[in-house]
Amino acid sequence: MSEKVEELFQQCIRRYESGEPAQALIPAFESICKGSPKAAAAWTCLSWLYLLEGQAAKALKAAQTAVKLDPVDAQPRVNLTLAMLELKKTGVRQQVEVIQQILVRDPEQIDGIKSNLAEGGKRRPAWPQLSKIHHWLFEEG
C-alpha cells in the first residue's frame, strides 16, 4: 500500500474500532481495495464488513481475493468460511481444517480470531454461522 492508502486504511480501522457501523465503512474499504488491489488486509476487512452487513456473495469474493493474496492468514479464511456457510457452498470442512492447521503453526493468530469472532457476535447478534465456526475452531476437541 502506498503511504497515503496505508494512512486511509489505518483511519478506517480506527473508525471501525470506535464503533462506526460497517455500512458506513464499506465505501472507504472498497476504495482502498480498488487503489491497492494487492493489499490482503484491506480485502480481509472488506469481506468482514460485507459479512456484518449480510452481504455474503460480496464477502465471498473479497475473502477469496484476500486468501489468494495471503494464504497463511487465518482471518480471511474465517471470513471465506462464514460466507460459504451463509451461501450454502461446499468445501466448508476443508476450509475449517486449513484454518486449524494455520492456528497450530501460528498460535499468535488465535487471540485475533477469537477477538474478531466476539466482535462479530456483538455487531451482528444471532449470527448462527459465526457460532458454528467458533465451535468448530475452539470448542470441538
C-alpha positions as CSV (number, residue, x, y, z in Angstrom):
1,M,0.0,0.0,0.0
2,S,1.2,3.5,-0.7
3,E,1.7,5.7,2.3
4,K,-1.5,7.6,1.6
5,V,-3.5,4.5,1.2
6,E,-2.0,3.0,4.4
7,E,-2.9,6.1,6.3
8,L,-6.5,5.9,5.0
9,F,-6.5,2.2,5.9
10,Q,-5.4,3.0,9.5
11,Q,-8.0,5.7,9.8
12,C,-10.7,3.3,8.7
13,I,-9.5,0.7,11.2
14,R,-9.7,3.3,14.0
15,R,-13.3,4.2,12.8
16,Y,-14.3,0.6,13.0
17,E,-12.7,0.1,16.4
18,S,-14.6,3.2,17.7
19,G,-17.8,1.5,16.8
20,E,-18.7,3.1,13.4
21,P,-21.2,0.9,11.6
22,A,-19.9,-1.5,8.9
23,Q,-22.3,0.0,6.3
24,A,-20.6,3.4,6.7
25,L,-17.1,1.9,6.3
26,I,-17.7,-0.3,3.2
27,P,-17.3,2.5,0.6
28,A,-13.9,3.5,2.2
29,F,-12.6,-0.1,2.2
30,E,-13.9,-0.6,-1.4
31,S,-11.9,2.5,-2.4
32,I,-8.8,1.2,-0.6
33,C,-9.1,-2.2,-2.3
34,K,-9.5,-0.6,-5.7
35,G,-6.5,1.7,-5.1
36,S,-4.3,-1.1,-3.7
37,P,-5.6,-4.4,-5.2
38,K,-2.8,-6.4,-3.6
39,A,-3.5,-5.3,-0.1
40,A,-4.6,-8.5,1.6
41,A,-5.5,-6.8,4.9
42,A,-7.8,-4.4,3.1
43,W,-9.6,-7.2,1.3
44,T,-9.9,-9.1,4.6
45,C,-11.5,-6.1,6.3
46,L,-13.8,-5.5,3.3
47,S,-15.0,-9.1,3.4
48,W,-15.7,-8.8,7.2
49,L,-17.7,-5.7,6.7
50,Y,-19.8,-7.3,4.0
51,L,-20.4,-10.2,6.3
52,L,-21.5,-7.9,9.1
53,E,-24.0,-6.4,6.7
54,G,-25.3,-9.7,5.5
55,Q,-23.8,-9.4,2.0
56,A,-22.4,-12.9,1.8
57,A,-21.9,-13.0,-2.0
58,K,-19.7,-9.9,-1.9
59,A,-18.0,-11.2,1.2
60,L,-17.1,-14.4,-0.6
61,K,-15.4,-12.6,-3.5
62,A,-13.5,-10.3,-1.2
63,A,-12.4,-13.1,1.1
64,Q,-11.3,-15.2,-1.9
65,T,-9.1,-12.3,-3.0
66,A,-7.6,-11.9,0.5
67,V,-6.9,-15.7,0.8
68,K,-5.2,-15.7,-2.6
69,L,-3.0,-12.7,-1.5
70,D,-2.2,-14.1,1.9
71,P,-2.9,-17.8,2.2
72,V,-1.3,-18.1,5.7
73,D,-3.5,-15.5,7.4
74,A,-6.4,-17.3,9.2
75,Q,-8.8,-14.3,9.3
76,P,-9.6,-14.2,5.6
77,R,-10.2,-17.9,5.6
78,V,-12.6,-17.5,8.6
79,N,-14.4,-14.8,6.5
80,L,-14.4,-17.1,3.5
81,T,-15.8,-19.9,5.5
82,L,-18.5,-17.7,7.0
83,A,-19.5,-16.6,3.5
84,M,-19.5,-20.2,2.3
85,L,-21.8,-21.2,5.2
86,E,-24.2,-18.4,4.5
87,L,-24.3,-19.2,0.8
88,K,-24.5,-23.0,1.5
89,K,-21.4,-23.6,-0.6
90,T,-19.4,-26.9,-0.4
91,G,-15.9,-27.0,0.9
92,V,-16.5,-25.6,4.4
93,R,-15.0,-28.5,6.3
94,Q,-11.8,-28.3,4.2
95,Q,-11.5,-24.5,5.0
96,V,-12.0,-25.2,8.7
97,E,-9.2,-27.8,8.6
98,V,-6.9,-25.3,6.8
99,I,-7.7,-22.7,9.5
100,Q,-7.0,-25.2,12.2
101,Q,-3.6,-26.1,10.6
102,I,-2.7,-22.4,10.3
103,L,-3.6,-21.8,14.0
104,V,-1.5,-24.8,15.1
105,R,1.5,-23.5,13.1
106,D,1.0,-19.9,14.1
107,P,-0.8,-19.8,17.5
108,E,-0.3,-16.0,17.7
109,Q,-3.3,-15.7,15.4
110,I,-5.6,-17.4,17.8
111,D,-6.4,-14.4,20.0
112,G,-7.1,-12.2,17.0
113,I,-9.5,-14.7,15.6
114,K,-11.3,-15.1,18.9
115,S,-11.5,-11.4,19.3
116,N,-12.9,-10.8,15.8
117,L,-15.5,-13.6,16.3
118,A,-16.5,-12.0,19.6
119,E,-16.7,-8.6,17.9
120,G,-18.8,-10.1,15.1
121,G,-21.2,-11.5,17.7
122,K,-21.7,-8.0,19.2
123,R,-22.1,-6.3,15.9
124,R,-24.4,-9.0,14.3
125,P,-26.2,-10.8,17.2
126,A,-27.8,-14.2,16.5
127,W,-25.4,-15.0,13.7
128,P,-25.7,-18.8,13.5
129,Q,-22.7,-19.3,11.1
130,L,-20.5,-17.3,13.5
131,S,-21.4,-19.7,16.4
132,K,-20.7,-22.7,14.2
133,I,-17.2,-21.6,13.2
134,H,-16.4,-20.6,16.8
135,H,-17.5,-24.1,17.9
136,W,-15.5,-25.9,15.2
137,L,-12.3,-23.9,15.8
138,F,-12.3,-23.6,19.6
139,E,-14.8,-25.9,21.3
140,E,-14.5,-29.2,19.5
141,G,-11.9,-31.5,20.9
